[in-house]
Each structure stands twice: as structure tokens, then as C-alpha cells.
Amino acid sequence: MPPRPRGAREEGLGRELPSEIRELLRGHNGSGVFTLPPYYGILNTAAILSEWESRVHIYGQGEWVTYFPPYVPFASDGGGGVLYLDASDPADPRVRDHDKQGGSVSVSSHPMWQSVTSLLHHTAESLESGEPTDRYLRPTERSDFLQWRFVGEPESPKERRIGKYGVPIDE
């Protein structure tokens, strides 16, 4: 199915996408195996709208509202949690986490979480320098899936590929 035109996507959200999200989509409309720290894959345009609609419907109604229309999801952990840009105050947008139980939290006070642009900048800087950002170490090149590690967490041994009948495949 072809992507919806920008106006139709924004109409679905009931507002214009924040400029940081538009810029993110322009360069990264989905991320494949690339993840933002520690394990969030960038959503494509259709997934942003779908996540937003689901969360506003499920968590945006009733007595305990935890998700509001100005929250724009842009990355998913694949298990029900998302990073979103809280655009309720356009002068001070913040990156936050909304977990699968419906809780919204500030990720940490580290400057990388102040905006989508800051998150991308700190992520790229860590990938280039090898230095940790916030409390996350750059992923190793031994994995085919980019998964960040927490500072102090041991590196996992190289994964072994398993072939037919459970026999390890030597490389």
C-alpha cells in the first residue's frame, strides 16, 4: 500500500507533525535493524499514525488518561513501548517513553532526551566516537541487530548460528 500523502497523515493526527518528526521521517522512514538507545527502532510514517491512533484510543480516555493527542510516537521497542515527542508545549518539546502498561515517563535528565534532534545527535556521536551516551554503550559490530548495552553490562558472547537439527554452523 503506498504511503498516505503528508496532509492525510497529519489529518489523521488532527495536527501538523512537529518539525523534528518530519525531519526524522525525511531521513529515516523506518529504521530496519538500526536502533536508538537502548532498543528503539524508528517507526515509519504509517506506524506512527497507527501507534498514535491506538494509544489515544486505549490510553487517552477514561478516568486515568496517560496518553494525550500532542504526544507523537516515533520509535518502538517492539514489545509495546514507544518513544514519543511530547509536543504539548511547542516551545519545549521533550522525548518521553510510554510503556506497554500505559505509563508515561521521562527517560532521564541527560541532554540527549531533550528533543528528537538531540537524541539523533548524541546517538551518532556515540556511534562515531565509541564513547557512551547517557548510560548506554555503543553496540558491538558482532551482532546483526544494533542493540545498545548499559554501562557495566557484560558483552554477550558471539551468537552461534544453528542449522538443521540444531547443529551449530561453524563460520
Backbone as ProteinMPNN parsed JSONL, in Angstrom:
{"seq_chain_A": "MPPRPRGAREEGLGRELPSEIRELLRGHNGSGVFTLPPYYGILNTAAILSEWESRVHIYGQGEWVTYFPPYVPFASDGGGGVLYLDASDPADPRVRDHDKQGGSVSVSSHPMWQSVTSLLHHTAESLESGEPTDRYLRPTERSDFLQWRFVGEPESPKERRIGKYGVPIDE", "coords_chain_A": {"N_chain_A": [[0.843, -1.164, 0.0], [0.665, 2.18, -0.914], [2.34, 4.994, 0.697], [0.44, 7.337, 2.648], [-0.414, 10.641, 1.518], [1.277, 13.515, 2.882], [-0.516, 15.454, 4.015], [-2.81, 13.882, 4.521], [-1.856, 12.095, 6.44], [-1.238, 13.846, 8.534], [-3.733, 14.866, 8.908], [-4.983, 12.651, 9.986], [-3.782, 12.641, 12.493], [-4.792, 14.937, 13.436], [-3.428, 17.291, 13.587], [-0.546, 19.235, 12.62], [2.464, 17.524, 11.956], [5.157, 17.646, 14.303], [8.048, 19.605, 13.527], [10.521, 18.316, 13.988], [9.84, 15.606, 13.852], [8.953, 15.42, 11.213], [11.389, 15.939, 9.904], [12.882, 13.739, 10.813], [11.459, 11.628, 9.581], [11.904, 12.269, 6.942], [14.553, 11.573, 6.591], [14.742, 9.021, 7.75], [12.583, 6.899, 7.344], [11.424, 4.708, 9.015], [13.543, 2.151, 10.416], [14.767, -0.351, 10.03], [17.236, -2.614, 11.059], [18.583, -0.866, 12.635], [18.823, 0.76, 15.775], [17.743, 3.183, 18.157], [19.206, 4.251, 21.253], [17.937, 2.526, 24.164], [16.986, 0.347, 22.7], [15.165, 0.993, 20.633], [13.453, 0.963, 17.644], [13.171, 3.049, 14.789], [10.06, 4.29, 13.776], [8.055, 3.913, 10.802], [6.17, 6.12, 8.647], [3.435, 5.259, 8.416], [3.258, 3.557, 10.637], [3.652, 5.349, 12.728], [1.274, 6.839, 12.675], [-0.562, 4.753, 13.147], [0.271, 3.78, 15.717], [-0.156, 6.124, 17.189], [-2.962, 6.493, 16.891], [-3.923, 4.133, 18.144], [-2.901, 4.387, 20.8], [-4.047, 6.823, 21.666], [-6.69, 6.057, 21.585], [-6.78, 3.849, 23.403], [-5.344, 4.656, 25.777], [-6.041, 7.287, 26.107], [-8.488, 7.935, 27.109], [-11.135, 7.871, 29.571], [-10.899, 7.467, 33.177], [-8.198, 7.444, 33.996], [-6.157, 8.942, 32.226], [-3.366, 8.585, 30.22], [-2.147, 9.139, 27.875], [-1.916, 11.611, 25.491], [-3.304, 13.622, 22.797], [-1.238, 15.468, 21.757], [1.082, 13.953, 21.947], [3.484, 12.404, 20.044], [4.325, 9.425, 18.712], [7.472, 7.997, 17.743], [9.345, 5.99, 17.709], [9.757, 2.502, 18.428], [9.907, -0.148, 20.843], [9.322, -2.653, 20.071], [7.937, -4.283, 21.755], [5.665, -3.171, 22.751], [6.202, -0.746, 23.931], [6.9, 2.748, 23.398], [8.92, 5.471, 22.171], [8.131, 8.846, 22.396], [7.458, 12.134, 21.133], [6.736, 14.706, 23.174], [4.738, 17.084, 22.359], [3.146, 18.953, 23.516], [3.805, 21.407, 24.552], [4.911, 23.486, 22.362], [7.163, 25.145, 22.475], [8.887, 23.801, 24.107], [9.515, 20.931, 23.445], [9.726, 17.483, 24.425], [11.393, 14.305, 24.636], [9.9, 11.304, 25.539], [8.96, 8.241, 27.218], [6.557, 5.743, 26.658], [5.184, 3.081, 28.125], [4.17, -0.416, 27.677], [2.241, -0.934, 29.579], [0.941, 1.398, 29.814], [2.106, 3.547, 31.086], [3.61, 6.76, 31.229], [6.76, 8.189, 31.116], [9.559, 10.327, 31.9], [12.536, 9.849, 30.185], [15.309, 10.147, 31.019], [17.353, 12.596, 32.687], [19.392, 13.321, 31.066], [20.917, 15.28, 28.49], [20.49, 14.212, 25.931], [17.869, 13.42, 25.652], [16.289, 15.633, 25.335], [15.185, 16.428, 22.939], [14.127, 15.226, 19.691], [16.031, 15.769, 17.756], [18.312, 16.181, 19.375], [18.546, 13.607, 20.494], [19.15, 12.088, 18.182], [21.564, 13.33, 17.468], [23.264, 12.787, 19.725], [23.217, 9.997, 19.616], [24.467, 9.476, 17.114], [26.966, 10.642, 17.62], [27.941, 8.964, 19.669], [28.079, 6.548, 18.279], [30.071, 7.165, 16.414], [32.289, 7.922, 18.029], [32.584, 5.936, 19.941], [32.279, 6.345, 22.589], [30.266, 6.218, 25.597], [26.791, 7.233, 25.714], [24.565, 9.004, 27.697], [23.633, 6.455, 29.649], [24.412, 4.391, 28.04], [26.233, 2.09, 26.074], [27.965, 1.977, 22.97], [26.77, -0.235, 20.462], [28.161, -3.487, 19.752], [29.976, -4.669, 16.889], [29.53, -7.249, 16.367], [27.02, -8.22, 16.287], [24.085, -8.787, 14.328], [21.992, -7.214, 14.76], [21.424, -4.043, 15.89], [21.962, -3.434, 19.059], [22.028, -1.622, 21.923], [24.104, -1.507, 24.859], [23.922, -1.345, 28.436], [25.999, 0.718, 30.464], [28.479, -1.036, 32.151], [27.242, -3.466, 31.794], [27.893, -6.793, 30.864], [29.436, -7.823, 27.789], [27.687, -9.75, 25.441], [28.325, -13.172, 24.539], [29.481, -14.19, 21.27], [26.858, -14.822, 19.067], [25.798, -18.018, 18.081], [25.134, -19.503, 15.028], [22.494, -21.667, 14.27], [21.92, -24.637, 12.624], [20.183, -27.06, 10.559], [18.49, -29.539, 12.41], [19.425, -28.599, 14.836], [22.185, -28.378, 14.861], [25.195, -26.642, 15.343], [26.385, -24.082, 13.158], [29.462, -23.702, 11.802], [31.556, -20.92, 11.23]], "CA_chain_A": [[0.0, 0.0, 0.0], [1.515, 3.373, -0.959], [2.154, 5.851, 1.863], [-0.53, 8.414, 2.505], [0.206, 11.958, 1.385], [1.532, 14.152, 4.172], [-1.732, 16.079, 4.542], [-3.705, 12.847, 5.032], [-1.273, 11.587, 7.693], [-1.402, 14.862, 9.558], [-5.169, 14.953, 9.17], [-5.262, 11.544, 10.902], [-3.331, 13.056, 13.82], [-5.542, 16.119, 13.843], [-2.486, 18.403, 13.743], [0.673, 19.125, 11.819], [3.553, 16.828, 12.649], [6.236, 18.54, 14.728], [9.107, 19.692, 12.517], [11.547, 17.297, 14.252], [9.341, 14.317, 13.363], [9.004, 15.5, 9.747], [12.797, 15.792, 9.518], [13.248, 12.346, 11.071], [10.846, 10.807, 8.537], [12.544, 12.596, 5.672], [15.812, 10.837, 6.521], [14.663, 7.663, 8.309], [11.186, 6.468, 7.389], [11.617, 3.336, 9.483], [14.983, 2.012, 10.619], [15.337, -1.678, 9.834], [17.898, -3.166, 12.242], [19.17, 0.215, 13.427], [18.02, 1.154, 16.928], [18.148, 4.268, 19.041], [19.425, 3.677, 22.58], [18.742, 1.317, 24.137], [16.455, -0.714, 21.828], [14.002, 1.537, 19.938], [13.531, 1.102, 16.197], [12.436, 4.209, 14.294], [8.825, 3.921, 13.094], [7.771, 4.563, 9.527], [5.052, 7.054, 8.716], [2.177, 4.557, 8.688], [3.309, 3.039, 12.007], [3.465, 6.486, 13.639], [-0.163, 7.12, 12.731], [-1.221, 3.607, 13.772], [0.584, 3.812, 17.153], [-0.825, 7.284, 17.779], [-4.401, 6.205, 16.966], [-4.142, 3.091, 19.165], [-2.624, 4.895, 22.146], [-5.064, 7.817, 22.027], [-7.937, 5.316, 21.814], [-6.688, 2.993, 24.59], [-4.846, 5.332, 26.976], [-6.432, 8.69, 26.1], [-9.875, 8.073, 27.534], [-11.459, 7.305, 30.876], [-10.508, 8.144, 34.41], [-6.742, 7.534, 34.096], [-5.6, 9.256, 30.91], [-1.894, 8.637, 30.237], [-1.628, 9.46, 26.537], [-2.662, 12.761, 25.004], [-3.123, 13.853, 21.362], [0.023, 16.08, 21.315], [2.192, 13.013, 22.035], [3.676, 11.806, 18.725], [5.294, 8.326, 18.79], [8.379, 7.949, 16.591], [10.193, 4.799, 17.789], [9.12, 1.424, 19.182], [10.801, -1.193, 21.344], [8.859, -3.925, 19.531], [7.21, -5.031, 22.772], [4.549, -2.39, 23.255], [6.65, 0.559, 24.402], [7.315, 3.688, 22.352], [9.42, 6.797, 22.468], [7.286, 9.828, 21.739], [7.776, 13.532, 21.332], [5.661, 15.423, 23.852], [4.654, 18.378, 21.68], [2.075, 19.739, 24.129], [4.348, 22.758, 24.643], [5.789, 23.589, 21.191], [8.405, 25.834, 22.812], [9.72, 22.91, 24.911], [9.179, 19.518, 23.214], [10.588, 16.531, 25.135], [11.267, 12.89, 24.322], [9.457, 10.532, 26.688], [8.711, 6.827, 26.98], [5.232, 5.266, 27.061], [5.352, 1.628, 28.14], [3.008, -1.215, 27.271], [1.216, -0.888, 30.618], [0.285, 2.692, 29.726], [2.778, 4.587, 31.858], [4.48, 7.714, 30.543], [7.832, 8.657, 31.987], [10.719, 10.976, 31.305], [13.526, 8.798, 30.03], [16.317, 10.536, 32.009], [17.615, 14.029, 32.582], [20.514, 13.527, 30.147], [20.535, 16.181, 27.395], [20.109, 13.528, 24.688], [16.422, 13.2, 25.615], [15.598, 16.914, 25.283], [14.483, 16.568, 21.661], [14.464, 14.183, 18.717], [17.296, 16.195, 17.162], [19.362, 15.901, 20.351], [18.681, 12.15, 20.574], [19.877, 11.64, 16.986], [22.933, 13.852, 17.554], [24.012, 12.018, 20.728], [23.356, 8.635, 19.105], [25.503, 9.493, 16.066], [28.245, 10.939, 18.268], [28.374, 7.755, 20.36], [28.455, 5.556, 17.269], [31.342, 7.572, 15.807], [33.394, 8.015, 18.984], [32.683, 4.756, 20.798], [32.028, 6.761, 23.969], [28.86, 6.038, 25.99], [25.907, 8.381, 25.788], [23.721, 8.759, 28.857], [24.179, 5.258, 30.309], [24.415, 3.356, 27.017], [27.45, 1.862, 25.3], [27.773, 1.702, 21.553], [26.658, -1.675, 20.175], [29.309, -4.118, 19.117], [29.762, -4.997, 15.484], [29.374, -8.695, 16.249], [25.609, -8.565, 16.208], [23.432, -8.295, 13.114], [20.942, -6.322, 15.231], [22.069, -2.997, 16.662], [21.392, -3.351, 20.401], [22.896, -0.903, 22.843], [24.267, -2.107, 26.177], [24.066, -0.415, 29.551], [27.34, 0.795, 31.021], [28.664, -2.053, 33.187], [26.653, -4.747, 31.375], [28.89, -7.548, 30.1], [29.149, -8.066, 26.384], [27.224, -11.124, 25.259], [29.192, -13.934, 23.639], [29.035, -14.202, 19.878], [25.755, -15.748, 18.84], [26.119, -19.092, 17.153], [24.038, -19.835, 14.123], [22.08, -23.047, 14.41], [21.418, -25.172, 11.367], [19.216, -28.141, 10.592], [18.559, -30.48, 13.53], [20.068, -27.992, 15.987], [23.649, -28.476, 14.771], [25.798, -25.316, 15.137], [27.049, -23.836, 11.882], [30.757, -23.035, 12.006], [31.824, -19.906, 10.196]], "C_chain_A": [[0.897, 1.239, 0.0], [1.287, 4.24, 0.267], [1.137, 6.946, 1.6], [0.199, 9.728, 2.269], [0.3, 12.638, 2.746], [0.274, 14.755, 4.786], [-2.679, 15.063, 5.15], [-3.179, 12.27, 6.343], [-1.507, 12.589, 8.813], [-2.866, 15.071, 9.891], [-5.567, 13.847, 10.143], [-4.859, 11.877, 12.326], [-4.115, 14.258, 14.34], [-4.658, 17.336, 14.061], [-1.307, 18.184, 12.809], [1.719, 18.371, 12.627], [4.58, 17.847, 13.117], [7.38, 18.492, 13.712], [10.191, 18.637, 12.733], [11.118, 15.928, 13.734], [9.344, 14.311, 11.836], [10.431, 15.309, 9.243], [13.274, 14.355, 9.705], [12.716, 11.446, 9.959], [11.479, 11.055, 7.179], [13.828, 11.785, 5.503], [15.724, 9.38, 6.925], [13.21, 7.239, 8.414], [11.151, 4.986, 7.757], [13.11, 3.09, 9.556], [15.563, 0.637, 10.362], [15.965, -2.184, 11.116], [18.56, -2.097, 13.096], [18.252, 0.555, 14.593], [18.623, 2.372, 17.61], [18.354, 3.662, 20.419], [18.132, 3.557, 23.37], [18.242, 0.265, 23.149], [15.23, -0.258, 21.046], [14.263, 1.668, 18.445], [12.676, 2.285, 15.752], [11.226, 3.728, 13.496], [8.733, 4.581, 11.724], [6.494, 5.387, 9.679], [3.735, 6.375, 9.071], [2.13, 4.046, 10.128], [3.144, 4.16, 13.032], [1.981, 6.767, 13.792], [-0.912, 5.996, 13.444], [-0.991, 3.588, 15.286], [-0.155, 4.957, 17.841], [-2.317, 7.01, 17.957], [-4.703, 5.195, 18.068], [-3.967, 3.644, 20.566], [-3.645, 5.937, 22.583], [-6.382, 7.114, 22.346], [-7.891, 4.545, 23.142], [-6.353, 3.782, 25.854], [-5.297, 6.791, 27.092], [-7.856, 8.943, 26.537], [-10.044, 7.509, 28.943], [-10.911, 8.115, 32.023], [-9.002, 8.385, 34.506], [-6.129, 7.735, 32.718], [-4.081, 9.375, 31.034], [-1.299, 8.965, 28.874], [-2.523, 10.525, 25.929], [-2.38, 13.007, 23.524], [-1.816, 14.548, 20.955], [1.249, 15.166, 21.425], [2.31, 12.296, 20.688], [4.738, 10.705, 18.823], [6.192, 8.336, 17.554], [9.303, 6.739, 16.611], [9.529, 3.787, 18.711], [10.161, 0.422, 19.662], [10.392, -2.578, 20.845], [8.067, -4.76, 20.523], [6.066, -4.246, 23.397], [4.925, -1.024, 23.802], [7.061, 1.439, 23.234], [8.045, 4.87, 22.975], [8.492, 7.746, 21.748], [7.803, 11.224, 22.019], [6.559, 14.18, 21.967], [5.655, 16.837, 23.287], [3.549, 19.242, 22.274], [2.51, 21.181, 24.371], [5.339, 22.915, 23.497], [7.116, 24.296, 21.473], [9.378, 24.927, 23.565], [9.336, 21.446, 24.688], [10.191, 18.611, 23.92], [10.336, 15.118, 24.647], [10.917, 12.166, 25.61], [9.188, 9.091, 26.243], [7.29, 6.508, 27.454], [5.299, 3.747, 26.984], [4.061, 0.894, 27.82], [1.922, -1.289, 28.335], [0.508, 0.466, 30.65], [0.928, 3.796, 30.525], [3.656, 5.469, 30.998], [5.508, 8.222, 31.529], [8.836, 9.475, 31.191], [11.808, 9.919, 31.267], [14.681, 9.0, 31.005], [16.554, 12.023, 31.826], [18.785, 14.334, 31.653], [20.062, 14.392, 28.972], [20.102, 15.473, 26.106], [18.602, 13.372, 24.55], [15.632, 14.503, 25.521], [14.813, 17.127, 23.994], [14.869, 15.406, 20.766], [15.815, 14.505, 18.085], [18.462, 15.89, 18.094], [19.605, 14.398, 20.483], [19.477, 11.617, 19.38], [21.331, 12.095, 17.019], [23.774, 13.023, 18.527], [24.214, 10.567, 20.288], [24.472, 8.562, 18.071], [26.887, 9.733, 16.674], [28.8, 9.704, 18.983], [28.814, 6.68, 19.371], [29.816, 5.882, 16.658], [32.511, 7.489, 16.781], [33.627, 6.738, 19.789], [32.457, 5.076, 22.268], [30.562, 6.53, 24.322], [28.083, 7.357, 25.91], [24.846, 8.054, 26.818], [24.318, 7.549, 29.571], [24.294, 4.083, 29.337], [25.742, 3.307, 26.275], [27.094, 1.552, 23.86], [27.686, 0.186, 21.34], [27.941, -2.209, 19.548], [28.966, -4.444, 17.673], [29.526, -6.486, 15.285], [27.926, -9.122, 16.112], [25.021, -8.04, 14.909], [22.252, -7.395, 13.466], [21.594, -5.322, 16.169], [21.382, -2.845, 18.018], [22.419, -2.738, 21.339], [22.979, -1.647, 24.171], [24.35, -1.013, 27.227], [25.514, -0.419, 30.005], [27.43, -0.221, 32.159], [28.075, -3.411, 32.833], [27.686, -5.512, 30.561], [28.443, -7.74, 28.657], [28.735, -9.525, 26.228], [28.169, -11.86, 24.317], [28.613, -13.935, 22.229], [27.935, -15.246, 19.709], [26.184, -16.798, 17.833], [24.907, -19.373, 16.295], [23.765, -21.328, 14.233], [21.463, -23.514, 13.106], [20.365, -26.263, 11.587], [19.516, -29.103, 11.729], [19.336, -29.921, 14.724], [21.579, -28.046, 15.99], [24.216, -27.07, 14.519], [26.488, -25.239, 13.776], [28.332, -23.092, 12.17], [30.971, -22.061, 10.871], [33.229, -19.986, 9.712]], "O_chain_A": [[1.8, 1.339, 0.831], [0.192, 4.245, 0.83], [0.992, 7.421, 0.474], [1.31, 9.916, 2.765], [-0.497, 12.369, 3.645], [0.032, 14.574, 5.98], [-3.292, 15.332, 6.183], [-3.956, 11.987, 7.254], [-1.926, 12.22, 9.911], [-3.207, 15.413, 11.023], [-6.393, 14.069, 11.028], [-5.518, 11.446, 13.272], [-4.099, 14.555, 15.534], [-5.097, 18.317, 14.662], [-1.104, 17.091, 12.281], [1.84, 18.561, 13.838], [4.852, 18.816, 12.407], [7.641, 17.449, 13.112], [10.731, 18.11, 11.76], [11.947, 15.171, 13.229], [9.699, 13.303, 11.225], [10.655, 14.597, 8.264], [13.985, 13.817, 8.856], [13.444, 10.594, 9.45], [11.577, 10.142, 6.359], [14.153, 11.359, 4.394], [16.546, 8.573, 6.491], [12.663, 7.228, 9.517], [10.882, 4.128, 6.916], [13.877, 3.737, 8.844], [16.778, 0.473, 10.472], [15.313, -2.191, 12.159], [19.051, -2.401, 14.183], [17.036, 0.63, 14.422], [19.839, 2.562, 17.634], [17.733, 2.647, 20.734], [17.281, 4.439, 23.25], [19.003, -0.632, 22.786], [14.328, -1.063, 20.817], [15.17, 2.384, 18.023], [11.584, 2.498, 16.277], [11.355, 2.856, 12.636], [9.265, 5.67, 11.511], [5.831, 5.345, 10.715], [2.998, 6.86, 9.93], [1.081, 4.097, 10.769], [2.558, 3.943, 14.093], [1.484, 6.916, 14.908], [-1.799, 6.259, 14.256], [-1.935, 3.402, 16.055], [-0.708, 4.79, 18.928], [-2.878, 7.256, 19.024], [-5.641, 5.386, 18.841], [-4.803, 3.396, 21.435], [-4.067, 5.943, 23.74], [-7.104, 7.516, 23.259], [-8.849, 4.582, 23.915], [-6.999, 3.604, 26.886], [-4.969, 7.46, 28.072], [-8.379, 10.043, 26.357], [-9.197, 6.763, 29.434], [-10.518, 9.272, 31.874], [-8.57, 9.409, 35.035], [-5.635, 6.783, 32.114], [-3.57, 10.154, 31.839], [-0.079, 9.059, 28.735], [-3.741, 10.361, 25.862], [-1.312, 12.633, 23.039], [-1.308, 14.244, 19.875], [2.345, 15.566, 21.034], [1.36, 11.658, 20.237], [5.919, 11.004, 18.996], [5.738, 8.644, 16.452], [9.986, 6.481, 15.62], [8.829, 4.155, 19.655], [11.16, 0.17, 18.988], [11.049, -3.569, 21.165], [7.574, -5.832, 20.174], [5.558, -4.618, 24.455], [4.044, -0.221, 24.107], [7.514, 0.943, 22.203], [7.827, 5.223, 24.134], [8.101, 7.487, 20.609], [8.493, 11.465, 23.01], [5.48, 14.205, 21.376], [6.459, 17.68, 23.683], [3.063, 20.163, 21.617], [1.672, 22.083, 24.392], [6.497, 22.52, 23.634], [8.097, 24.059, 20.768], [10.564, 25.24, 23.658], [8.881, 20.78, 25.618], [11.375, 18.939, 23.999], [9.213, 14.765, 24.287], [11.549, 12.378, 26.645], [9.19, 8.777, 25.052], [6.874, 6.951, 28.524], [5.453, 3.185, 25.899], [2.996, 1.501, 27.705], [0.791, -1.668, 28.03], [-0.423, 0.659, 31.431], [0.361, 4.883, 30.638], [4.373, 4.974, 30.128], [5.173, 8.636, 32.639], [8.949, 9.336, 29.973], [11.978, 9.171, 32.229], [14.999, 8.08, 31.759], [16.011, 12.635, 30.906], [19.134, 15.501, 31.473], [18.932, 14.248, 28.505], [19.418, 16.072, 25.275], [18.103, 13.207, 23.436], [14.405, 14.474, 25.62], [13.875, 17.923, 23.964], [15.826, 14.686, 21.049], [16.647, 13.616, 17.9], [19.495, 15.392, 17.646], [20.754, 13.964, 20.574], [20.373, 10.79, 19.548], [22.23, 11.342, 16.643], [24.879, 12.604, 18.185], [25.26, 9.975, 20.556], [25.33, 7.683, 18.145], [27.862, 9.094, 16.279], [29.998, 9.432, 18.909], [29.803, 5.984, 19.6], [30.621, 4.984, 16.412], [33.597, 7.043, 16.413], [34.736, 6.49, 20.262], [32.444, 4.173, 23.104], [29.697, 6.631, 23.452], [28.653, 8.442, 26.023], [24.288, 6.956, 26.818], [25.444, 7.64, 30.06], [24.277, 2.923, 29.751], [26.302, 4.337, 25.898], [26.062, 0.947, 23.57], [28.429, -0.579, 21.954], [28.695, -1.478, 18.905], [27.795, -4.487, 17.294], [29.34, -6.938, 14.155], [27.65, -10.292, 15.844], [25.409, -6.972, 14.436], [21.585, -6.868, 12.575], [22.245, -5.711, 17.138], [20.339, -2.199, 18.116], [23.519, -3.26, 21.523], [22.037, -2.336, 24.562], [24.79, 0.102, 26.947], [26.185, -1.449, 29.937], [26.56, -0.263, 33.029], [28.372, -4.405, 33.496], [28.298, -4.944, 29.657], [27.252, -7.809, 28.351], [29.35, -10.421, 26.807], [28.746, -11.259, 23.411], [27.419, -13.711, 22.027], [28.064, -16.39, 20.146], [26.857, -16.492, 16.849], [23.786, -19.469, 16.794], [24.687, -22.143, 14.281], [20.583, -22.855, 12.554], [19.752, -26.365, 12.65], [20.674, -29.439, 11.976], [19.852, -30.688, 15.537], [22.201, -27.787, 17.02], [23.779, -26.383, 13.596], [27.093, -26.205, 13.311], [28.311, -21.988, 12.714], [30.625, -22.323, 9.72], [33.627, -19.209, 8.843]]}, "name": "protein", "num_of_chains": 1, "seq": "MPPRPRGAREEGLGRELPSEIRELLRGHNGSGVFTLPPYYGILNTAAILSEWESRVHIYGQGEWVTYFPPYVPFASDGGGGVLYLDASDPADPRVRDHDKQGGSVSVSSHPMWQSVTSLLHHTAESLESGEPTDRYLRPTERSDFLQWRFVGEPESPKERRIGKYGVPIDE"}
